[in-house]
């Protein structure tokens, strides 16, 4: 029998033996990150959301460097005195062309013009910068507060947990939009005076108020994760080795709870953009000369019958941004859920 097996082995070709040896080699170990990325790529709506978000971000931050020179050349070709001294986005959004008031979408003005003849696409590009920065900054504030409060409540438990959760419930019971309106109205002028610029002052107070009123859901998510993870064996081992409590919280437990935090962060961006748009729509957001998507919708709402594109295009950008962020959040939630691992 041994001789037959030996002859069979000798009879195998070199390629067959190599394939046999390769099949016996252990598979490359899969990590949590690689598994999450593999599942995320399979989520078609999430990948679509990533593409749309990247496109909007590139349009807002890089697009003006290509669009504004083209706009200047197009207007110069038809004899319009536009951007003769300098070509930049600020000049483009402030340029008045009374010969093109409320013009519809065209080759020169793809989004049309507003009631003062200003190019709507140039203003939408600038507004995208402001709205996206507001969303990201407010998200960072909300996630930071929610993570610290939720981690503290979940790790220490007892009276600390009770106090922090009652504070969280108190903030959850507050009407966000009316309270935001009140705070912005009361502190807008002092903050603008301290910052020395209306845009910087409004940006600071808006993102601070939105972030400080949006941390509660993150705190609850982080608390639930910490309550579960602090009972695991690796936490007991770290405690037995004399590792300090802050180190256990932020070096051992927090990295294992990062998945739900990332999902919450994506959703907070969309919520912050909607809140900022609401404030601008109600007239207490950024100054009228600072175009944001919410401000453009507000200005366009006065001409819904004569020039519906004034509200349609910026409103569509808000819709696409928030919808794409929600798609990405759903994809991250499915990708980072350990129960869906194969």
The 8 nearest C-alpha neighbors of each residue, nearest first, counted from 0:
[[1, 3, 2, 4, 5, 6, 7, 8],
 [2, 0, 4, 3, 5, 6, 7, 8],
 [1, 3, 5, 0, 4, 6, 7, 8],
 [2, 4, 6, 0, 5, 1, 7, 8],
 [5, 3, 7, 1, 6, 2, 8, 0],
 [4, 6, 2, 8, 7, 3, 1, 9],
 [5, 7, 9, 3, 8, 4, 10, 2],
 [8, 6, 4, 10, 5, 9, 3, 11],
 [7, 9, 5, 10, 11, 6, 4, 16],
 [8, 10, 6, 7, 11, 5, 12, 4],
 [9, 11, 7, 8, 6, 12, 5, 13],
 [12, 10, 8, 9, 15, 16, 7, 13],
 [11, 13, 15, 14, 16, 10, 9, 17],
 [12, 14, 16, 15, 17, 11, 18, 10],
 [15, 13, 17, 16, 12, 18, 11, 19],
 [14, 16, 18, 12, 17, 13, 19, 11],
 [17, 15, 19, 13, 18, 14, 20, 12],
 [16, 18, 14, 20, 19, 15, 21, 13],
 [19, 17, 21, 15, 16, 20, 14, 22],
 [20, 18, 16, 22, 17, 21, 15, 23],
 [19, 21, 17, 23, 22, 18, 16, 24],
 [22, 20, 18, 24, 23, 19, 17, 16],
 [21, 23, 19, 20, 24, 18, 25, 17],
 [22, 24, 20, 21, 25, 19, 18, 26],
 [25, 23, 21, 22, 26, 20, 19, 27],
 [26, 24, 23, 27, 22, 28, 21, 20],
 [27, 25, 28, 24, 29, 23, 22, 21],
 [26, 28, 29, 25, 24, 30, 33, 21],
 [29, 27, 26, 30, 25, 33, 31, 34],
 [30, 28, 33, 27, 34, 31, 32, 26],
 [31, 29, 33, 32, 34, 28, 35, 27],
 [30, 32, 34, 33, 35, 29, 335, 337],
 [31, 33, 35, 30, 34, 36, 29, 335],
 [32, 34, 36, 30, 35, 31, 37, 29],
 [33, 35, 37, 31, 32, 36, 30, 38],
 [36, 34, 334, 32, 38, 33, 37, 335],
 [35, 37, 39, 33, 38, 34, 32, 40],
 [38, 36, 34, 40, 35, 39, 33, 41],
 [37, 39, 334, 41, 35, 36, 40, 34],
 [38, 40, 36, 334, 42, 41, 37, 330],
 [41, 39, 37, 42, 38, 36, 46, 43],
 [40, 42, 38, 39, 43, 37, 46, 45],
 [43, 41, 39, 45, 40, 44, 330, 46],
 [44, 42, 46, 45, 41, 47, 40, 39],
 [43, 45, 47, 46, 42, 326, 48, 327],
 [46, 44, 327, 326, 48, 330, 47, 42],
 [45, 47, 49, 43, 48, 44, 50, 42],
 [48, 46, 44, 50, 45, 49, 43, 51],
 [47, 49, 323, 45, 51, 46, 50, 326],
 [50, 48, 46, 52, 47, 51, 53, 45],
 [49, 51, 47, 53, 48, 52, 54, 46],
 [52, 50, 54, 48, 49, 53, 55, 47],
 [53, 51, 55, 49, 54, 50, 48, 56],
 [52, 54, 56, 50, 55, 51, 57, 49],
 [53, 55, 51, 57, 52, 56, 58, 50],
 [54, 56, 58, 52, 57, 53, 59, 51],
 [57, 55, 53, 59, 58, 54, 52, 60],
 [58, 56, 61, 54, 60, 59, 55, 53],
 [57, 59, 62, 55, 56, 61, 60, 54],
 [60, 58, 124, 56, 127, 128, 57, 62],
 [59, 61, 57, 58, 62, 56, 128, 63],
 [62, 60, 57, 63, 58, 64, 59, 65],
 [61, 63, 58, 64, 65, 59, 66, 60],
 [64, 62, 66, 65, 67, 61, 88, 124],
 [65, 63, 62, 61, 66, 67, 68, 87],
 [66, 64, 63, 62, 67, 68, 69, 61],
 [65, 67, 63, 69, 68, 64, 62, 70],
 [66, 68, 70, 69, 63, 65, 64, 71],
 [69, 67, 71, 70, 66, 65, 72, 86],
 [70, 68, 72, 66, 67, 71, 73, 65],
 [71, 69, 67, 73, 68, 72, 66, 74],
 [72, 70, 68, 74, 69, 73, 75, 81],
 [71, 73, 75, 69, 70, 74, 76, 68],
 [74, 72, 70, 76, 75, 71, 69, 107],
 [75, 73, 79, 71, 76, 77, 72, 70],
 [76, 74, 78, 72, 79, 77, 73, 71],
 [77, 75, 73, 74, 78, 72, 79, 71],
 [76, 78, 74, 75, 79, 73, 72, 80],
 [77, 79, 75, 76, 74, 80, 81, 73],
 [78, 80, 74, 75, 81, 77, 76, 96],
 [81, 79, 78, 75, 83, 82, 74, 71],
 [80, 82, 83, 79, 71, 74, 75, 94],
 [83, 81, 86, 85, 84, 71, 80, 90],
 [82, 84, 81, 85, 80, 86, 71, 75],
 [83, 85, 82, 86, 81, 90, 87, 80],
 [86, 84, 82, 83, 87, 90, 81, 88],
 [85, 87, 82, 68, 90, 67, 84, 88],
 [88, 86, 90, 89, 85, 91, 67, 64],
 [87, 89, 91, 90, 92, 63, 67, 121],
 [90, 88, 91, 92, 87, 93, 125, 94],
 [91, 89, 93, 88, 87, 92, 94, 86],
 [90, 92, 88, 94, 89, 93, 121, 87],
 [91, 93, 122, 89, 90, 94, 121, 88],
 [94, 92, 90, 91, 95, 89, 117, 288],
 [95, 93, 91, 92, 117, 90, 96, 81],
 [96, 94, 117, 116, 115, 97, 93, 92],
 [95, 97, 116, 98, 99, 117, 94, 115],
 [96, 98, 116, 99, 100, 115, 95, 114],
 [97, 99, 96, 100, 116, 95, 102, 115],
 [100, 98, 116, 97, 102, 96, 101, 112],
 [99, 101, 116, 114, 97, 102, 115, 98],
 [102, 100, 113, 112, 114, 99, 116, 103],
 [103, 101, 112, 111, 99, 100, 104, 113],
 [102, 104, 111, 105, 101, 112, 110, 306],
 [105, 103, 111, 109, 110, 108, 102, 106],
 [106, 104, 108, 109, 107, 103, 111, 110],
 [105, 107, 108, 109, 104, 73, 110, 111],
 [106, 108, 105, 109, 73, 70, 74, 104],
 [107, 109, 111, 105, 110, 106, 104, 118],
 [110, 108, 104, 105, 111, 106, 107, 120],
 [111, 109, 104, 120, 119, 108, 112, 312],
 [112, 110, 104, 103, 108, 102, 109, 119],
 [113, 111, 118, 116, 119, 101, 117, 102],
 [112, 114, 101, 116, 115, 117, 100, 119],
 [113, 115, 100, 101, 116, 112, 117, 97],
 [116, 114, 113, 100, 117, 95, 97, 96],
 [115, 117, 100, 96, 99, 112, 113, 95],
 [118, 116, 112, 95, 113, 115, 94, 119],
 [117, 119, 112, 121, 120, 108, 111, 116],
 [118, 120, 122, 112, 110, 121, 111, 123],
 [119, 121, 123, 110, 122, 118, 124, 109],
 [122, 120, 124, 123, 119, 118, 92, 91],
 [121, 123, 119, 125, 92, 120, 124, 290],
 [122, 124, 126, 120, 125, 121, 119, 127],
 [125, 123, 59, 127, 121, 126, 122, 120],
 [126, 124, 122, 128, 127, 123, 59, 121],
 [291, 125, 127, 123, 290, 129, 292, 128],
 [128, 126, 124, 130, 59, 125, 129, 131],
 [129, 127, 125, 126, 131, 59, 130, 132],
 [128, 130, 126, 132, 127, 131, 133, 291],
 [131, 129, 133, 127, 132, 128, 272, 126],
 [130, 132, 134, 133, 128, 129, 127, 135],
 [133, 131, 135, 129, 134, 130, 136, 128],
 [134, 132, 130, 136, 131, 135, 206, 137],
 [133, 135, 268, 271, 131, 272, 137, 132],
 [134, 136, 138, 132, 137, 133, 268, 131],
 [137, 135, 139, 133, 138, 134, 132, 206],
 [136, 138, 210, 206, 140, 134, 139, 135],
 [137, 139, 135, 141, 136, 267, 268, 140],
 [140, 138, 136, 142, 137, 141, 143, 135],
 [141, 139, 210, 137, 143, 138, 142, 144],
 [140, 142, 214, 210, 138, 144, 143, 213],
 [141, 143, 145, 139, 144, 140, 146, 138],
 [144, 142, 140, 146, 141, 145, 139, 147],
 [145, 143, 141, 147, 146, 142, 214, 148],
 [144, 146, 218, 214, 217, 142, 148, 143],
 [145, 147, 149, 143, 144, 148, 218, 150],
 [146, 148, 150, 144, 145, 149, 151, 143],
 [147, 149, 151, 145, 150, 146, 218, 144],
 [150, 148, 218, 222, 221, 152, 146, 151],
 [151, 149, 153, 147, 222, 152, 148, 146],
 [152, 150, 148, 154, 149, 153, 155, 147],
 [153, 151, 160, 149, 156, 150, 154, 155],
 [152, 154, 222, 226, 225, 150, 156, 151],
 [153, 155, 151, 152, 156, 150, 225, 226],
 [154, 156, 152, 153, 151, 159, 157, 160],
 [157, 155, 160, 152, 153, 159, 154, 158],
 [158, 156, 160, 159, 161, 155, 152, 162],
 [157, 159, 161, 160, 162, 156, 155, 163],
 [160, 158, 162, 157, 161, 156, 152, 163],
 [159, 161, 152, 156, 163, 157, 158, 162],
 [160, 162, 158, 164, 159, 163, 165, 157],
 [163, 161, 165, 159, 164, 160, 158, 166],
 [164, 162, 166, 160, 165, 161, 167, 159],
 [163, 165, 167, 161, 166, 162, 160, 168],
 [166, 164, 168, 162, 167, 163, 161, 169],
 [165, 167, 169, 163, 164, 168, 162, 170],
 [166, 168, 164, 170, 165, 169, 215, 171],
 [169, 167, 171, 165, 166, 170, 164, 172],
 [168, 170, 166, 172, 167, 171, 165, 173],
 [171, 169, 167, 173, 172, 168, 166, 212],
 [170, 172, 168, 169, 173, 167, 215, 174],
 [171, 173, 169, 170, 168, 174, 175, 167],
 [172, 174, 170, 171, 175, 169, 178, 212],
 [175, 173, 177, 176, 178, 172, 171, 179],
 [174, 176, 178, 177, 173, 179, 212, 171],
 [175, 177, 179, 178, 174, 180, 274, 278],
 [178, 176, 180, 179, 175, 174, 181, 182],
 [179, 177, 181, 175, 180, 176, 174, 182],
 [178, 180, 176, 182, 181, 177, 175, 183],
 [179, 181, 177, 183, 178, 182, 184, 176],
 [182, 180, 178, 184, 179, 183, 185, 177],
 [183, 181, 185, 179, 184, 180, 186, 178],
 [184, 182, 187, 180, 186, 181, 185, 179],
 [183, 185, 181, 182, 187, 186, 180, 283],
 [186, 184, 182, 183, 187, 181, 188, 189],
 [187, 185, 183, 189, 188, 184, 182, 190],
 [186, 188, 183, 190, 184, 189, 185, 191],
 [187, 189, 191, 190, 186, 192, 185, 184],
 [190, 188, 192, 191, 186, 187, 193, 185],
 [189, 191, 193, 200, 192, 187, 188, 194],
 [192, 190, 200, 188, 194, 197, 193, 189],
 [191, 193, 189, 195, 190, 194, 188, 196],
 [194, 192, 190, 191, 195, 189, 200, 196],
 [195, 193, 191, 200, 196, 192, 190, 199],
 [196, 194, 192, 193, 191, 197, 200, 199],
 [195, 197, 199, 198, 194, 191, 200, 192],
 [198, 196, 200, 191, 199, 201, 195, 286],
 [197, 199, 201, 200, 196, 202, 285, 286],
 [200, 198, 202, 196, 197, 201, 203, 194],
 [201, 199, 191, 197, 203, 190, 194, 202],
 [200, 202, 204, 198, 203, 199, 285, 205],
 [201, 203, 199, 205, 200, 204, 198, 206],
 [204, 202, 200, 201, 206, 205, 207, 199],
 [203, 205, 207, 201, 202, 206, 208, 200],
 [206, 204, 202, 208, 207, 203, 201, 209],
 [205, 207, 137, 209, 208, 203, 204, 210],
 [208, 206, 204, 210, 205, 209, 211, 203],
 [207, 209, 211, 205, 210, 206, 204, 212],
 [210, 208, 206, 212, 207, 211, 137, 205],
 [209, 211, 141, 137, 140, 207, 213, 212],
 [212, 210, 208, 209, 213, 207, 141, 214],
 [211, 213, 209, 210, 214, 208, 175, 170],
 [212, 214, 210, 141, 211, 215, 209, 216],
 [215, 213, 141, 145, 217, 216, 144, 212],
 [216, 214, 218, 217, 167, 213, 145, 219],
 [215, 217, 219, 218, 214, 220, 213, 145],
 [218, 216, 145, 220, 215, 219, 214, 221],
 [219, 217, 145, 149, 215, 221, 216, 220],
 [218, 220, 222, 216, 217, 221, 149, 223],
 [219, 221, 217, 223, 222, 218, 216, 224],
 [222, 220, 149, 224, 218, 223, 219, 150],
 [221, 223, 149, 153, 219, 225, 224, 220],
 [224, 222, 226, 220, 221, 225, 219, 227],
 [223, 225, 221, 227, 222, 226, 256, 228],
 [226, 224, 153, 228, 222, 227, 223, 229],
 [227, 225, 153, 223, 224, 229, 228, 222],
 [226, 228, 225, 224, 229, 230, 223, 231],
 [229, 227, 225, 230, 231, 226, 224, 252],
 [228, 230, 231, 225, 227, 226, 234, 154],
 [231, 229, 228, 227, 232, 234, 235, 226],
 [232, 230, 228, 229, 234, 233, 235, 227],
 [231, 233, 235, 234, 236, 230, 229, 237],
 [234, 232, 236, 235, 231, 237, 251, 230],
 [235, 233, 237, 236, 232, 231, 229, 238],
 [234, 236, 238, 232, 233, 237, 239, 231],
 [235, 237, 233, 239, 234, 238, 232, 240],
 [238, 236, 234, 240, 239, 235, 242, 233],
 [237, 239, 235, 241, 240, 236, 242, 234],
 [238, 240, 236, 241, 237, 235, 242, 234],
 [241, 239, 237, 238, 242, 236, 235, 243],
 [240, 242, 238, 239, 243, 237, 236, 244],
 [241, 243, 237, 238, 240, 246, 244, 247],
 [244, 242, 246, 245, 241, 247, 238, 237],
 [243, 245, 247, 246, 248, 242, 238, 249],
 [246, 244, 248, 247, 243, 249, 250, 242],
 [247, 245, 250, 243, 244, 249, 248, 242],
 [248, 246, 251, 244, 245, 250, 249, 252],
 [249, 247, 245, 252, 246, 250, 253, 251],
 [248, 250, 253, 246, 247, 251, 252, 245],
 [251, 249, 246, 247, 248, 252, 253, 254],
 [250, 252, 247, 249, 253, 248, 254, 246],
 [253, 251, 248, 255, 254, 249, 247, 250],
 [252, 254, 249, 256, 255, 251, 248, 257],
 [255, 253, 257, 256, 252, 251, 250, 249],
 [254, 256, 253, 252, 257, 251, 258, 228],
 [257, 255, 253, 254, 258, 224, 259, 252],
 [256, 258, 260, 254, 255, 259, 261, 253],
 [257, 259, 261, 260, 335, 256, 262, 332],
 [260, 258, 262, 261, 257, 263, 256, 220],
 [259, 261, 263, 257, 258, 262, 264, 256],
 [262, 260, 264, 258, 263, 259, 257, 265],
 [261, 263, 259, 328, 264, 260, 265, 332],
 [264, 262, 260, 266, 261, 265, 259, 267],
 [265, 263, 261, 267, 262, 266, 260, 138],
 [266, 264, 262, 268, 267, 263, 328, 324],
 [265, 267, 263, 264, 268, 269, 325, 328],
 [268, 266, 270, 264, 138, 265, 269, 271],
 [269, 267, 134, 271, 138, 265, 266, 270],
 [270, 268, 321, 272, 266, 271, 267, 324],
 [269, 271, 267, 273, 268, 272, 274, 266],
 [270, 272, 134, 274, 268, 273, 269, 267],
 [273, 271, 134, 275, 269, 274, 270, 130],
 [272, 274, 276, 270, 271, 275, 277, 269],
 [275, 273, 277, 271, 276, 272, 270, 278],
 [276, 274, 278, 272, 277, 273, 271, 279],
 [293, 275, 277, 273, 279, 274, 278, 280],
 [276, 278, 280, 274, 275, 279, 273, 281],
 [279, 277, 284, 275, 281, 280, 276, 283],
 [280, 278, 284, 294, 282, 276, 293, 281],
 [279, 281, 297, 277, 278, 282, 293, 294],
 [282, 280, 278, 279, 283, 277, 284, 297],
 [281, 283, 279, 280, 284, 278, 294, 285],
 [284, 282, 278, 279, 281, 285, 184, 180],
 [285, 283, 279, 278, 282, 286, 201, 275],
 [284, 286, 201, 289, 279, 287, 198, 283],
 [287, 285, 289, 288, 284, 198, 197, 201],
 [286, 288, 289, 285, 290, 294, 282, 284],
 [287, 289, 286, 290, 285, 93, 92, 294],
 [290, 288, 286, 287, 285, 291, 198, 126],
 [291, 289, 126, 294, 122, 288, 295, 125],
 [126, 292, 290, 294, 293, 295, 129, 130],
 [291, 293, 295, 126, 313, 294, 296, 276],
 [276, 292, 294, 279, 296, 291, 295, 280],
 [293, 295, 279, 297, 291, 296, 292, 280],
 [296, 294, 292, 298, 297, 293, 299, 291],
 [295, 297, 310, 299, 293, 294, 298, 300],
 [298, 296, 280, 294, 300, 295, 299, 293],
 [297, 299, 295, 296, 300, 301, 294, 310],
 [298, 300, 310, 309, 296, 301, 297, 302],
 [299, 301, 297, 303, 302, 298, 310, 296],
 [300, 302, 299, 303, 298, 297, 304, 310],
 [303, 301, 306, 305, 300, 299, 304, 307],
 [304, 302, 307, 300, 306, 305, 301, 299],
 [303, 305, 302, 306, 307, 301, 300, 308],
 [304, 306, 302, 303, 307, 101, 301, 308],
 [305, 307, 302, 308, 303, 304, 309, 101],
 [308, 306, 303, 309, 304, 310, 311, 302],
 [309, 307, 311, 310, 306, 312, 110, 111],
 [308, 310, 299, 307, 311, 306, 312, 113],
 [311, 309, 299, 296, 308, 312, 314, 313],
 [310, 312, 308, 314, 309, 313, 315, 307],
 [311, 313, 315, 314, 308, 310, 316, 309],
 [314, 312, 316, 292, 315, 310, 311, 296],
 [315, 313, 317, 311, 316, 312, 310, 296],
 [314, 316, 318, 312, 313, 317, 311, 319],
 [315, 317, 313, 319, 318, 314, 320, 312],
 [318, 316, 314, 320, 315, 319, 321, 313],
 [317, 319, 315, 316, 321, 320, 322, 314],
 [320, 318, 316, 322, 317, 321, 323, 315],
 [321, 319, 317, 323, 318, 322, 316, 324],
 [320, 322, 269, 324, 318, 323, 319, 317],
 [321, 323, 325, 319, 324, 320, 318, 326],
 [324, 322, 48, 326, 320, 325, 321, 319],
 [323, 325, 327, 321, 326, 322, 328, 265],
 [324, 326, 328, 322, 323, 327, 329, 266],
 [327, 325, 45, 323, 329, 324, 328, 48],
 [328, 326, 45, 330, 324, 325, 329, 48],
 [329, 327, 325, 331, 262, 330, 326, 265],
 [330, 328, 332, 326, 327, 331, 325, 333],
 [329, 331, 45, 327, 333, 328, 332, 39],
 [332, 330, 334, 328, 333, 329, 335, 262],
 [331, 333, 329, 335, 330, 334, 262, 336],
 [332, 334, 330, 336, 331, 335, 329, 339],
 [335, 333, 35, 331, 38, 39, 332, 336],
 [334, 336, 332, 258, 35, 333, 331, 337],
 [335, 337, 333, 338, 334, 339, 332, 340],
 [338, 336, 339, 340, 335, 334, 31, 333],
 [337, 339, 336, 340, 341, 335, 333, 334],
 [338, 340, 337, 336, 341, 333, 334, 335],
 [341, 339, 337, 338, 34, 336, 334, 35],
 [340, 339, 338, 34, 337, 38, 29, 35]]
